[in-house]
Amino acid sequence: MLLFAAEKRRNLQENYVMDAGLCHGTAGIGHIFYRMWRNTRMLEFKNAADYWMNETLKMAKFEDGLTGYKTWHGKSGWINSYGLLEGIAGIGLALLTYYYEIEPTWDECLLLS
């Protein structure tokens, strides 16, 4: 199932990926594939992590956003968020872990370790 997702599920609109948050956005998806790559060293997971982390960088497009990022909150629209799950704290943590190839022991709180 993860291999299928790694290779086939890369369309933001079709998969309802609206923002970069760790909980339900591009950084979270990228982090899951990064974790799978660290655990298996399978190239498919590394390629998927690369794709989703690049999409995360593209999401930093808001001039009035926190470091360019905003969180989609449905009826409330786009909002600034500092938090771990939906905000820049989680996005930053995922990006730093990925780019420095750090063992993400912090993701135990997400039941990924």
C-alpha positions in Angstrom: 0.0 0.0 0.0 2.8 2.4 0.8 4.6 1.6 -2.4 1.5 2.3 -4.4 1.1 5.6 -2.6 4.8 6.5 -3.0 4.6 6.0 -6.8 1.1 6.9 -7.8 -0.5 9.4 -5.3 1.2 12.6 -6.2 -1.6 14.9 -7.2 -2.4 17.6 -4.6 -5.9 18.3 -5.9 -7.0 14.7 -6.3 -5.7 13.9 -2.8 -7.1 17.0 -1.2 -3.8 18.3 0.0 -4.3 22.0 0.7 -1.4 23.1 2.8 2.0 22.1 4.1 1.1 21.1 7.7 2.6 18.0 9.4 -0.9 16.7 10.3 -2.5 16.5 6.8 -0.3 18.4 4.4 2.8 18.0 2.2 5.3 18.1 5.1 3.5 15.3 6.9 3.3 13.2 3.8 6.9 13.8 3.0 7.9 13.0 6.5 6.1 9.6 6.4 7.9 8.7 3.2 11.2 9.9 4.7 10.6 7.7 7.7 9.9 4.7 5.5 13.0 5.4 3.5 15.1 5.5 6.7 13.6 2.2 7.8 13.9 0.4 4.5 16.3 2.3 2.2 13.9 1.6 -0.7 14.5 4.2 -3.4 10.7 4.5 -4.1 10.3 6.0 -0.6 13.2 8.4 -1.0 11.8 9.6 -4.4 8.4 10.1 -2.8 9.9 12.0 0.2 11.8 14.2 -2.3 8.7 15.0 -4.2 6.6 15.9 -1.2 9.3 17.9 0.5 9.7 19.9 -2.8 6.0 20.5 -2.8 6.3 21.7 0.8 8.8 24.3 -0.3 6.4 25.5 -3.0 3.7 26.0 -0.4 5.7 28.9 1.1 4.0 31.5 -1.1 2.1 33.8 1.2 3.6 37.3 1.7 1.7 37.6 5.0 2.3 34.0 6.1 4.7 32.8 8.7 7.9 32.2 6.8 5.6 32.1 3.8 3.2 29.4 5.1 -0.4 29.5 6.0 -2.8 26.7 7.1 -6.1 26.0 5.3 -9.0 26.0 7.7 -12.0 25.4 5.5 -14.7 28.0 6.1 -12.2 30.3 7.9 -9.9 30.2 4.9 -6.1 30.6 5.2 -4.7 31.4 8.7 -1.3 31.7 10.3 -0.4 28.9 12.6 2.7 28.3 14.7 1.8 24.8 16.0 3.3 21.4 15.6 0.5 19.6 13.7 -0.8 22.4 11.5 1.8 25.2 11.6 5.3 26.2 10.9 6.8 24.3 13.9 5.9 21.0 12.3 6.8 22.1 8.8 10.2 23.2 10.0 10.8 20.1 12.0 10.0 17.9 9.0 12.1 20.0 6.6 15.1 20.1 8.9 15.0 16.4 9.6 14.8 15.6 5.9 17.4 18.0 4.6 20.0 17.1 7.3 19.0 13.4 7.2 18.5 13.3 10.9 17.1 10.2 12.7 13.6 11.6 13.5 13.2 10.3 17.0 10.8 13.2 17.6 8.2 11.5 15.5 7.5 9.0 18.3 4.7 11.4 19.4 3.1 10.7 16.0 3.5 6.9 16.4 5.9 6.8 13.5 9.1 5.7 15.4 
